[in-house]
Amino acid sequence: MKYSAAVLLGSLFIAIGTAQAQNCPYDPRCLNNPYGAGNPYKPDGLMNPYSPYGSPYSNKSHTNPYATDAPRLYDSQGNYRGRLSNNPYDPDSTSNPYGRYGNPYSPESIRNPYGAGNPYNPNPIYVVPSR
């Protein structure tokens, strides 16, 4: 699977309010690199509130609580890890506490620090924006 538009999720946890984050300030794909993917002025960036992927009004944004086409998450092995979304009703959302990908006890959830969300996991999780 090709990740040309992918972004490392490790520091995206900072954007969604979780304290567990990988520190990767020099990786251009990492969101806590202010000169890379974390640049708030990047036209198609997740951290730009005026881009389709960062706007709270866009259907493709992780910040829109009603988005149905939020960015998808994949680990480095190509396994689907849900949608990076604030929508608590979307079954694939990482914000759905009862869903497969948002439940802190599900092994497939990035919110489970002992499962897919393990901050020491050597396999990074990538954000793939909907195009």
C-alpha positions in Angstrom: 0.0 0.0 0.0 1.4 3.4 -0.9 1.3 6.2 1.6 2.2 9.2 -0.5 -0.3 11.5 1.2 0.1 9.8 4.6 1.1 11.4 7.8 2.5 9.8 10.9 -0.2 9.5 13.5 2.2 9.3 16.5 1.9 13.0 17.2 -1.6 13.4 16.0 -2.6 12.2 19.5 -1.6 15.7 20.6 -4.3 17.2 18.2 -7.0 15.0 19.7 -6.1 15.6 23.3 -4.4 12.4 24.4 -1.1 12.6 26.3 0.4 9.5 24.7 2.4 10.7 21.7 5.5 9.8 19.8 8.0 12.6 19.6 9.0 12.9 16.0 9.8 16.6 15.4 12.2 16.0 12.5 10.0 13.6 10.5 8.3 15.6 7.6 5.3 13.3 7.9 4.8 13.9 11.7 2.2 16.3 12.9 4.4 17.7 15.7 6.9 19.0 13.1 5.8 22.6 12.5 7.7 22.7 9.2 6.3 19.4 7.9 2.9 17.9 8.2 2.1 19.9 11.4 2.5 23.2 9.5 -0.8 25.2 10.2 -0.4 26.9 6.8 -0.1 23.8 4.7 -2.9 24.1 2.1 -4.0 20.5 2.5 -2.9 20.0 6.1 -4.8 18.4 9.0 -3.7 21.2 11.3 -4.9 24.0 8.9 -8.4 25.1 10.0 -9.0 26.4 6.5 -8.1 23.3 4.6 -10.7 20.6 3.8 -9.0 18.2 6.2 -8.7 20.6 9.2 -11.9 22.7 8.9 -14.6 22.1 11.5 -17.2 22.4 8.7 -15.7 20.0 6.1 -17.1 16.5 5.8 -13.5 15.3 5.3 -12.1 16.9 8.5 -11.2 15.1 11.7 -12.4 18.1 13.7 -16.0 18.1 12.4 -18.1 16.1 14.9 -20.6 15.2 12.0 -18.1 14.2 9.4 -18.7 11.0 7.6 -15.7 11.0 5.2 -13.0 11.7 7.8 -9.3 10.6 7.2 -8.7 6.9 7.5 -6.0 5.3 9.7 -3.7 2.5 8.7 -0.8 0.9 10.5 2.5 0.3 8.7 1.4 -3.3 7.9 -1.6 -1.9 6.0 -4.2 -2.9 8.6 -7.2 -0.5 8.8 -7.4 1.3 12.2 -10.7 3.3 11.8 -11.4 6.9 10.9 -9.7 9.8 12.6 -12.9 11.6 13.5 -14.6 13.5 16.4 -18.0 11.9 15.4 -19.0 9.8 18.4 -21.8 8.0 16.4 -19.7 6.8 13.4 -19.0 3.1 13.9 -15.5 3.5 12.5 -14.7 6.7 14.4 -11.8 6.8 16.9 -14.1 8.9 19.1 -16.9 6.3 19.4 -16.3 4.8 22.8 -18.4 1.8 22.0 -17.0 1.2 18.5 -14.2 -1.1 17.4 -11.7 1.7 16.8 -12.6 4.1 19.7 -13.1 1.7 22.5 -10.1 1.9 25.0 -10.4 -1.9 25.6 -10.4 -3.0 21.9 -7.1 -4.4 20.7 -7.7 -2.6 17.3 -8.3 0.8 18.9 -5.6 3.6 18.9 -7.1 4.6 22.2 -5.9 1.3 23.8 -2.4 1.9 25.2 -1.9 -1.9 25.3 -3.2 -2.5 21.8 -2.9 -0.6 18.5 -2.4 2.7 20.5 0.8 1.5 22.3 3.1 4.5 22.2 6.1 2.1 22.1 4.9 0.2 19.1 7.6 0.3 16.4 4.9 0.2 13.6 3.6 3.8 13.0 0.0 4.6 12.2 -0.6 6.7 9.1 -3.4 9.1 8.4 -4.7 8.9 4.9 -7.0 11.8 4.0 -10.0 11.2 1.8 -9.4 12.5 -1.7 
